């Protein structure tokens, strides 16, 4: 099942093939933050900013999660080349 980024129960990203793909999108968008250690988990850990979550979702009609992933990777490479 594909995954997407949600905020307050509204889907705010395209569907992607895996949860890790959405984490990459969230990180590039500045939605991933580091939190300090607590009693249960030593060391810092990365979490989504307030009200954001990654959940499984059905792809919209005609949407191809694999194509969404490929487009996001192309865009990321283009941005890296422009910043070099």
Helices and strands as residue ranges (DSSP letters): E 3-7, E 10-11, H 19-28, E 32-35, E 45-48, E 52-56, H 65-83
